[in-house]
Amino acid sequence: MSIVLSRRRVMQTSGGAATFAALSAPTAAATTPKVIRLHLNENPYGPSERAKQAMQAALDDGWMYDNEDVAVLRRLIAAKEGLKPENVFICEGSTELLRIAGLIYSGNGKELVAGLPTFTAMLQYASRSGGQVKWVDLDANKKLDLSAMESRVTEKTGAVYICNPNNPTGTVVDSRELRGFIEAVSPRALVLVDEAYIDLVDTPEQTAMAEQVKLGRNVVISRTFSKIHGIAGLRVGYGLARPDIIRRLEEMRISVPNRMGLRAAIASYQDLEFLDFSRKMVRASVAYTSSFFDSLKVAYTPTQANFIMFDTGASSVDFATYMREKSVLVNPLFEPDDTWCRVSMGRMEHMEAFATAARAYFKKT
Ligand SMILES: Cc1ncc(COP(=O)(O)O)c(C=O)c1O
């Protein structure tokens, strides 16, 4: 389940991880949803036609155990990144990778440095495995404060979590600064760079940190097929790292993605037309929603992802509750900003429905 922070909720041990939105999400089939899902940063255009055809063709192979699809996907990703298959870890959604890294690198008395707010899958697992999260507030522009994060690294630090673009703010850190940060910090602690939204940023070649793996640094780059590829429900993600780090992750893996997910991922990875289309659609929704917020003078963060964080001006839970009554799901509760809320980019008609309901709310309050 997609989870974004609350400091309090990360510390809770049972069930506290579920977000307001997750708790309120209906379980009905999502093909023709009665509710508008703008709470989990999904891509409503997925899966692509090619991914669907690949799954259809895979149906007859469902009876076999076989890791050949994993090998194919590893090779494809390695070739694109200029790495070797031994640098690629295929997992059941990037959440599996984040959890394993949380357990190995920041459980058992170790510390994990992370921004506040940020995506918490790794943080929750670390704290449940006996680690401690060291929170670092975002800077005035709601970006990760890399120098403040570096200053929190001690001999107890097992890992630093950098979500770039950061969820829930959508903000991106300066690439040169991040490279300097990795160079300085990675000899002392693992730097995990979560690039779940990397395909949506303005300059992916500059922003992506895969070359840090080639440089042999102590880093893991986490990616997912759940966002631009639009196959969140099929659970496929991957990590890039040095072979020795990949081996440690492999030792702790819980599962491998199923054949349908792998075949869909293999097809989608090569479907550049679909990725381009999705990117354009997300950007159109961002432009529409940003001008909607401008028209109401609502503050929001400059996003490079498929969601926008904005200030409701009062309780974000009240806002989300109102929106849910209008059948629009959004994600509130981003400590320390309890008035800020996150809305994911859906299809244009979804954003229009969001704007209609939100306008009525803001007029009323
Ligand atoms: C920053 C970030 N990382 C990872 C994930 C988890 O993705 P997956 O579906 O690959 O487990 C999400 C999901 O919302 C996310 O926002």
The ligand as a Tripos MOL2 file, in Angstrom:
@<TRIPOS>MOLECULE
LIG
   16    16     1     0     0
SMALL
NO_CHARGES

@<TRIPOS>ATOM
      1 C1          8.2050    7.5290   -3.6180 C.3       1 LIG1
      2 C2          7.5670    6.2020   -3.7630 C.ar      1 LIG1
      3 N1          8.3300    5.1050   -3.7120 N.ar      1 LIG1
      4 C3          7.8040    3.8870   -3.8190 C.ar      1 LIG1
      5 C4          6.4500    3.7160   -3.9660 C.ar      1 LIG1
      6 C5          5.9100    2.3140   -3.9720 C.3       1 LIG1
      7 O1          5.6940    1.8550   -5.2030 O.3       1 LIG1
      8 P1          5.4810    0.3230   -5.5490 P.3       1 LIG1
      9 O2          4.1030    0.2490   -6.0920 O.co2     1 LIG1
     10 O3          6.5340    0.0580   -6.5650 O.co2     1 LIG1
     11 O4          5.6530   -0.5110   -4.3440 O.co2     1 LIG1
     12 C6          5.5970    4.8200   -4.0250 C.ar      1 LIG1
     13 C7          4.1430    4.6460   -4.1680 C.2       1 LIG1
     14 O5          3.3350    5.5260   -4.0470 O.2       1 LIG1
     15 C8          6.1810    6.1040   -3.9150 C.ar      1 LIG1
     16 O6          5.4310    7.2100   -3.9360 O.3       1 LIG1
@<TRIPOS>BOND
     1     1     2 1
     2     2     3 ar
     3     2    15 ar
     4     3     4 ar
     5     4     5 ar
     6     5     6 1
     7     5    12 ar
     8     6     7 1
     9     7     8 1
    10     8     9 2
    11     8    10 1
    12     8    11 1
    13    12    13 1
    14    12    15 ar
    15    13    14 2
    16    15    16 1
@<TRIPOS>SUBSTRUCTURE
     1 LIG1         1 GROUP 0 **** ****
